[in-house]
Amino acid sequence: GYEPDNVKTYQPKKKPRGKKLTPEDKRKNKLISSIRVRIEHAIGGAKVFHIVRDVYRNHKKGFEDMVMEIACGLHNLRLDYSFSS
């Protein structure tokens, strides 16, 4: 899989064939899952904007990153206002 430099990724441990996971492995998998759910919800919140979700055809350098940053900023703004009421 893709793993940039200076980044550590975590994968859940699969159950061995014919055996069970140890309680420690289950605890680690639950922790990884709880973090992953929050990340997936954040990505889904940014994908509300069609420019992020649909096929992107603009080839200007750095524009894709800027679009994603703006979408994430708008998602964060929406979260700030929805929880403050």
N, C-alpha and C positions, 0 to 999 in steps of 0.2 A: 504494500500500500504506500501511499504518499506520506512522507514524514520529513518536513523541512528541517534544516539544521537548527540545533538548540531548542528543539521541541520534543517533548516526550508524549507519546500516545499510549493510551491504555485500552486493552481489549479484554472483554470478559472471558473467563475460563470456561471452556466447553466441558460438558460432562463426559468422562471417559466411557467408552462402550462397555456396557455390562456392569458399571460401577456407579457410585454416587459421589457427588461433590462433597468435600469436607465443609464443615461449618465456616471455617475461615474463608474458603473460596466463595461460598454463598454470600458472606458478608461483603467481600470485595466486589462481587458482581452486583450486589444491590447498590453499593456506593457508586460504582461506574454508571449504573442505570439511572440513578437519581440525578447525576450530573448531566448525562446525555439527554434526558428528557427536557431539562431546562434549556440546553443548547438548541435542541430541535424546535422547541416552542419559539425561541428567539429568531431562528432562521425562518420559521413559518410566519412570524409576525412581520418580518421584512419582506417576505414574498407576497404580502397583500398588495404591494405596489406592482403593477403590471410590467414596469420597466425592468424589474428584477426577475420576475417570473417568466416572461416571454423571451423569445429568441432576440438577442441583442445584435444589431447590425452596424453599430457605429464603431469604426476602427481607429478612433483617435487615441493616441497613447495616454494611458492613465485615466481615461474616462470611465472605464468599467469599474475601477476601484472607487472613484468618486461617486458614481451612482449608488454603489452598495453602501458606502459610508453615509450618504444622505438618507437612504432608505432606513438604515439602522438608527440614525439620529432621529428620524421622524417616528420610528417605532418606539424608541426610548421616550420621546416627548409624549407620545400617546399614553404610554404606561405611567409616566409621572402625573399626568392629569387625570387618568382614570382611577388611580389609587388615592389621590389627594382629596377627592370629594367626600 
